[in-house]
Amino acid sequence: MLLLDEPADTVPHADPAFLSDVLAGLAQEPKAIPARWFYDRRGSELFEEITKLPEYYPTRVETGLLEMHSAEVGRITGSGRAVVEFGSGSSLKTPHLLRAIDPAAYVPIDISGDFLRESADGLAQAFPGLPIFPVEANFMRPVALPQEIAGKAKLGFFPGSTIGNLVPRSAVNLLRSMIDTLGLGAMLLIGMDRVKGEDVLVPAYDDAAGVTAAFNLNLLERINRELGADVPVHLFRHQARWNDLWARIEMHLVATEDLSFTIAGRRFAMQAGDTIHTENSHKYDPRSARQLLAAGGWSPIREWPDADGKFSLFLAEARAEPVAP
């Protein structure tokens, strides 16, 4: 509940988009904050820890699929493409692809600038002859790519099942935005997590070591650090739940008692049990995955699932929309 409804004060040096999203998300019911704001430096570091946890299977499974099938990806796409990675993070999976496809250049795009540049420097050492052009940007909108790759064929790379963090309408919008970034004729290699039992899914987002809980709670700590807020972080707990209707894992921050806090001159109150919805992770079966790609303007070419049906890689191509029959 928003207790005071006067215009919010400005916060010196704060990201205005972050402030706007937080204030708007906490003023609505149910409360929600976009997951992209997880990824300050600390959030990015915590996510990299999550990818190494025993419960968190997506990174291991997808890495195995890339090791197994990147050479085939290269045969289909051909050599000399510029690889454009959306949300590159630490780029840990990227070398498997780069080694297999003989790219002309690599363009990592990420919203976390310091993390992006460190990762790009590491890849530059591993691939000394490969031109690398890091771009700090929000890839949810069309991104202006470096002029150096303007005339080159493109291969988009979107691993990690990050597409699952978006509700279907936003996922379709992002896929269409990727076509605006890459151009018709581009290809896209994308990872998608599969629907499976709660006994596997829930622990992947609520690990025994509490790393995912720290990752979720860091969002509140970031709000305090960057927006001059006084959110009582210790009065929230992390919760992961399966929503079968929407085929998604949801992450929430649950108030453990009645509480209030102030952000940029606005005071908010929550009752015990109220939540702030911070992330979705949608899961897809093969048919719904292909439908999602097609709705976003991408024609599926190949699918590579793992042996246990936990995860799939898809290769798709951006083609001109045909005339409907």
C-alpha positions in Angstrom: 0.0 0.0 0.0 1.3 3.5 -0.9 0.7 5.7 2.2 1.8 9.1 0.7 0.9 9.9 -2.9 2.8 13.2 -3.4 5.3 13.3 -6.3 8.5 11.5 -5.4 11.7 13.5 -4.7 14.5 13.1 -7.1 17.5 11.0 -5.9 20.9 12.4 -6.8 22.9 10.1 -9.1 20.1 7.5 -9.2 19.2 5.8 -12.4 15.9 7.5 -13.3 14.6 4.3 -15.0 15.4 2.2 -11.9 13.7 4.8 -9.6 10.6 4.9 -11.9 10.2 1.2 -12.2 10.6 0.7 -8.4 8.1 3.4 -7.5 5.5 2.3 -10.1 5.9 -1.4 -9.2 5.5 -0.9 -5.5 2.5 1.4 -5.9 0.6 -1.3 -7.8 -1.2 -4.3 -6.4 0.2 -6.9 -6.5 3.6 -5.3 -6.0 6.3 -6.2 -8.6 9.7 -5.0 -9.7 11.2 -5.9 -13.1 13.8 -8.7 -12.9 16.3 -6.7 -15.0 17.2 -4.7 -11.9 18.7 -7.7 -10.2 21.9 -7.2 -12.1 24.0 -4.6 -10.4 27.6 -5.8 -9.9 26.7 -7.8 -6.7 23.6 -9.3 -8.4 25.6 -10.4 -11.4 28.2 -12.0 -9.1 25.5 -13.8 -7.1 23.9 -15.1 -10.3 27.2 -16.6 -11.4 27.3 -18.4 -8.1 23.8 -19.7 -8.7 24.8 -21.2 -12.0 27.4 -23.4 -10.2 24.9 -24.8 -7.6 24.0 -28.5 -7.7 20.3 -27.7 -7.8 20.6 -25.3 -10.7 20.6 -27.6 -13.7 20.1 -25.2 -16.6 23.7 -24.0 -16.9 25.2 -27.5 -16.8 22.7 -28.9 -19.2 22.9 -26.0 -21.7 26.7 -26.0 -21.6 26.7 -29.7 -22.4 24.4 -29.1 -25.4 26.6 -26.3 -26.7 29.7 -28.6 -26.4 27.8 -31.3 -28.2 26.1 -29.3 -31.0 28.0 -26.1 -31.7 29.9 -27.7 -34.6 26.5 -28.5 -36.2 25.3 -25.0 -35.5 28.4 -23.8 -37.4 27.7 -26.1 -40.4 24.2 -24.7 -40.6 25.0 -21.0 -40.1 28.3 -21.0 -42.1 31.5 -19.2 -41.0 32.1 -15.4 -41.0 29.0 -14.3 -39.0 29.2 -11.7 -36.3 27.9 -13.3 -33.0 25.8 -10.9 -31.0 25.1 -12.1 -27.5 22.1 -10.6 -25.7 22.6 -10.3 -21.9 26.1 -11.8 -22.1 26.9 -11.7 -18.3 30.2 -13.6 -17.7 30.1 -15.1 -21.2 31.0 -18.5 -19.7 29.1 -20.5 -22.4 30.2 -18.4 -25.3 33.6 -20.0 -25.9 32.0 -23.3 -26.9 30.1 -21.5 -29.6 33.0 -19.2 -30.8 35.4 -22.1 -31.1 33.0 -24.0 -33.3 31.7 -21.5 -35.8 34.7 -19.3 -36.9 33.0 -16.0 -36.3 34.0 -12.7 -37.9 33.4 -10.7 -34.6 31.8 -11.0 -31.2 29.4 -8.3 -29.8 28.4 -8.9 -26.1 25.5 -6.7 -25.0 24.7 -6.3 -21.3 23.2 -3.7 -19.0 25.9 -4.2 -16.3 28.8 -2.3 -17.8 31.7 -3.2 -15.4 30.8 -6.9 -15.6 30.5 -6.7 -19.4 33.9 -5.1 -19.9 35.6 -7.6 -17.5 34.1 -10.5 -19.4 35.0 -9.0 -22.8 38.6 -8.6 -21.6 38.7 -12.3 -20.6 37.4 -13.4 -24.0 39.9 -11.2 -25.8 42.7 -13.0 -24.1 41.2 -16.4 -25.0 40.5 -15.4 -28.6 43.3 -12.9 -29.5 42.5 -12.7 -33.2 38.7 -12.1 -32.7 37.4 -8.5 -32.9 35.3 -7.9 -29.8 33.0 -4.9 -29.5 31.2 -4.8 -26.1 28.0 -2.7 -26.0 26.5 -1.5 -22.7 22.8 -1.4 -23.3 19.3 -2.6 -22.4 18.7 -5.3 -25.0 15.0 -5.2 -24.4 14.9 -2.4 -27.0 16.6 -2.4 -30.4 20.3 -1.9 -30.0 22.6 0.1 -32.3 25.4 -2.4 -33.2 29.0 -1.2 -33.9 29.6 0.1 -37.4 32.4 -2.4 -37.8 29.9 -5.3 -38.2 27.4 -3.4 -40.3 27.9 -5.5 -43.5 28.3 -8.9 -41.8 25.7 -11.7 -41.4 24.6 -12.0 -37.8 24.0 -14.8 -35.4 22.2 -13.8 -32.2 23.0 -15.8 -29.1 20.5 -15.8 -26.2 21.4 -18.6 -23.8 20.3 -19.3 -20.2 16.6 -19.5 -21.0 16.5 -15.8 -20.2 13.5 -15.6 -22.6 11.6 -17.4 -19.8 11.9 -14.4 -17.5 9.4 -12.5 -19.7 5.7 -12.9 -19.9 4.7 -14.2 -23.3 3.7 -10.8 -24.7 7.0 -9.2 -23.6 8.9 -12.3 -24.9 7.4 -11.8 -28.4 8.2 -8.1 -28.3 11.8 -8.9 -27.4 12.1 -11.5 -30.2 10.8 -8.9 -32.7 13.2 -6.3 -31.2 16.1 -8.7 -31.8 15.1 -8.8 -35.5 15.3 -5.0 -35.5 18.8 -5.2 -34.0 20.1 -8.1 -36.2 18.2 -7.6 -39.4 16.3 -10.0 -41.7 18.3 -13.0 -42.6 20.0 -13.2 -39.2 19.9 -16.4 -37.2 19.3 -16.9 -33.5 20.6 -19.6 -31.2 18.4 -19.5 -28.1 18.1 -21.7 -25.0 14.7 -22.6 -23.5 14.0 -24.4 -20.2 11.5 -27.3 -20.5 8.4 -28.0 -18.3 9.1 -30.6 -15.6 8.2 -31.6 -12.1 8.1 -29.2 -9.2 10.6 -31.5 -7.3 13.2 -30.4 -9.9 12.1 -26.8 -10.6 11.5 -25.4 -7.1 14.9 -26.4 -5.6 16.6 -24.9 -8.7 15.2 -21.5 -7.5 15.4 -22.1 -3.8 18.8 -23.7 -3.2 19.9 -25.2 0.2 22.9 -22.8 0.5 20.6 -19.7 0.2 22.5 -18.2 -2.7 19.2 -17.6 -4.7 17.7 -16.0 -1.6 20.7 -13.6 -1.3 20.3 -12.8 -5.0 16.6 -12.0 -4.5 17.2 -10.0 -1.4 20.0 -8.0 -3.0 17.4 -6.2 -5.1 16.1 -4.6 -1.8 19.7 -3.9 -0.8 20.3 -2.2 -4.2 17.2 -0.1 -3.7 18.6 1.1 -0.3 22.1 1.7 -1.8 21.1 3.5 -5.0 17.8 5.1 -4.1 18.5 6.3 -0.6 15.7 4.0 0.7 15.2 2.5 4.2 13.7 -0.9 3.2 14.0 -3.3 6.2 15.6 -6.1 4.2 15.8 -8.4 7.3 12.0 -8.4 7.4 11.7 -10.1 4.0 12.3 -13.7 3.0 12.8 -15.3 -0.4 10.1 -17.6 -1.8 10.1 -19.6 -5.1 6.7 -21.1 -6.2 5.4 -23.0 -9.2 2.5 -21.4 -11.0 1.0 -24.2 -13.1 -1.5 -22.0 -14.9 1.2 -20.0 -16.5 3.9 -22.8 -16.5 6.4 -20.7 -14.6 8.5 -20.5 -11.5 7.8 -17.2 -9.6 10.2 -15.6 -7.2 8.8 -13.4 -4.5 10.0 -11.3 -1.5 7.6 -12.0 1.3 7.1 -9.6 4.2 7.5 -11.6 7.5 5.6 -9.0 9.5 3.8 -5.7 9.1 6.3 -3.1 7.9 6.8 0.2 6.1 9.6 2.0 4.3 10.3 5.2 2.4 11.8 5.5 -1.1 12.4 9.0 -2.7 9.9 10.7 -0.4 7.2 8.1 -0.8 6.2 5.8 2.0 5.0 2.2 1.4 3.4 -0.2 3.8 3.0 -4.0 3.6 1.3 -6.5 5.9 2.8 -9.8 7.0 2.5 -12.3 4.0 2.3 -9.6 1.3 4.9 -10.1 -1.4 6.9 -8.3 -4.0 7.0 -10.3 -7.2 10.5 -10.1 -8.6 10.9 -12.7 -11.3 9.2 -15.2 -13.6 10.9 -18.1 -15.3 8.5 -19.6 -17.9 9.0 -23.1 -19.0 8.2 -24.4 -22.5 7.4 -27.7 -24.2 8.7 -28.1 -27.7 5.5 -27.0 -29.4 4.9 -23.8 -27.3 8.6 -22.9 -27.8 8.2 -23.1 -31.6 5.0 -21.1 -31.4 6.8 -18.4 -29.3 9.6 -18.1 -31.8 7.2 -17.9 -34.7 5.1 -15.2 -33.0 8.3 -13.2 -32.6 9.2 -13.5 -36.3 11.7 -16.3 -36.1 11.3 -19.5 -38.2 12.6 -22.5 -36.2 15.3 -24.5 -38.1 16.6 -27.1 -35.5 16.0 -28.1 -31.9 18.6 -29.9 -29.8 17.1 -31.2 -26.5 19.2 -33.0 -23.8 18.6 -36.7 -23.2 16.4 -36.1 -20.1 14.2 -33.5 -21.7 15.2 -30.8 -19.3 16.4 -28.1 -21.7 16.5 -27.3 -25.4 18.6 -25.3 -27.8 16.8 -23.8 -30.8 18.2 -22.4 -34.0 15.9 -20.0 -35.9 16.1 -17.6 -38.8 14.5 -14.2 -39.2 12.6 -14.3 -42.4 10.2 -11.8 -44.0 6.7 -12.4 -42.8 4.8 -14.4 -45.5 1.4 -13.4 -46.8 -1.2 -15.3 -44.7 -3.2 -17.9 -46.6 
